[in-house]
């Protein structure tokens, strides 16, 4: 695996550019599963919606992407075993990629 440029943008003003070795974040046993926001519990557009992943995750070795944007643990979501709780609004139309 090689290093990859990751750009995180919050709003129109705050941009953080990071070069992160993907190999440090993911390993050979990493699975990638696509979900829709409609797979979450709760009402579309609400916070606190939960999603049950196919396996138990280790928070520091997991990556969650919503609509092609990396989410930040403890700010955007929390993980407990295989359950992801979103602290941000999740719409039924959102695409969610879980790598764990």
C-alpha positions as CSV (number, residue, x, y, z in Angstrom):
1,X,0.0,0.0,0.0
2,X,1.1,3.6,-0.6
3,X,0.6,6.9,1.1
4,X,-2.5,8.8,0.1
5,X,-3.4,12.5,0.2
6,X,-6.5,13.1,2.3
7,X,-8.3,16.4,2.2
8,X,-10.8,17.2,4.9
9,X,-13.0,20.2,4.4
10,X,-15.4,21.7,7.0
11,X,-17.6,24.4,5.5
12,X,-15.9,26.6,2.9
13,X,-13.1,28.0,5.0
14,X,-11.4,25.3,7.0
15,X,-9.4,22.8,5.0
16,X,-6.9,20.3,6.4
17,X,-4.5,18.5,4.0
18,X,-2.9,15.3,5.4
19,X,-0.7,12.7,3.9
20,X,-1.6,9.6,5.7
21,X,-0.1,6.1,5.2
22,X,-3.2,4.0,4.5
23,X,-1.3,0.9,5.5
24,X,-1.2,2.3,9.1
25,X,-5.0,2.7,9.1
26,X,-6.2,-0.5,7.5
27,X,-4.8,-4.1,7.4
28,X,-5.2,-7.2,5.4
29,X,-8.3,-8.3,7.2
30,X,-10.1,-5.0,6.6
31,X,-13.6,-5.4,5.1
32,X,-15.4,-2.7,3.2
33,X,-19.2,-2.6,3.4
34,X,-21.5,-0.2,1.6
35,X,-24.7,0.9,3.4
36,X,-27.4,3.4,2.7
37,X,-28.6,5.9,5.2
38,X,-31.9,4.1,5.1
39,X,-30.1,1.1,6.7
40,X,-29.8,3.2,9.9
41,X,-32.4,3.2,12.7
42,X,-34.4,6.3,13.3
43,X,-35.8,9.1,11.1
44,X,-34.1,10.5,8.0
45,X,-32.2,13.7,8.8
46,X,-31.9,12.9,12.5
47,X,-28.9,12.6,14.8
48,X,-28.4,9.6,17.0
49,X,-29.2,7.1,14.2
50,X,-27.5,3.8,14.6
51,X,-26.1,1.3,12.1
52,X,-25.1,-2.3,12.9
53,X,-22.0,-3.3,11.0
54,X,-21.4,-6.9,9.9
55,X,-18.6,-7.4,12.5
56,X,-17.3,-6.0,15.7
57,X,-15.0,-3.0,15.1
58,X,-12.0,-1.5,16.8
59,X,-12.6,2.2,16.7
60,X,-9.0,3.2,16.0
61,X,-8.7,0.8,13.1
62,X,-12.0,1.8,11.5
63,X,-12.8,4.4,8.8
64,X,-16.3,5.6,8.0
65,X,-17.1,7.6,4.9
66,X,-20.4,9.4,4.3
67,X,-21.0,10.7,0.8
68,X,-17.3,10.5,0.0
69,X,-16.3,12.5,3.1
70,X,-14.2,10.9,5.9
71,X,-16.0,11.1,9.3
72,X,-14.2,11.9,12.5
73,X,-14.6,9.5,15.5
74,X,-16.1,10.9,18.6
75,X,-17.1,14.1,16.7
76,X,-19.2,12.5,13.9
77,X,-19.8,9.0,15.3
78,X,-19.1,6.6,18.1
79,X,-18.5,2.8,18.0
80,X,-19.5,0.2,20.5
81,X,-18.8,-3.4,19.3
82,X,-20.6,-3.6,15.9
83,X,-22.9,-0.6,16.5
84,X,-22.1,2.8,15.0
85,X,-24.0,5.8,16.5
86,X,-24.0,8.9,14.3
87,X,-23.7,12.2,16.1
88,X,-24.5,14.1,12.9
89,X,-27.5,14.1,10.7
90,X,-27.9,11.1,8.5
91,X,-30.4,11.2,5.6
92,X,-31.9,8.0,4.1
93,X,-30.3,9.0,0.8
94,X,-26.7,9.1,2.2
95,X,-24.2,6.6,1.2
96,X,-22.0,5.2,4.0
97,X,-18.9,3.1,3.5
98,X,-17.5,1.3,6.6
99,X,-14.0,-0.1,6.5
100,X,-13.1,-2.1,9.6
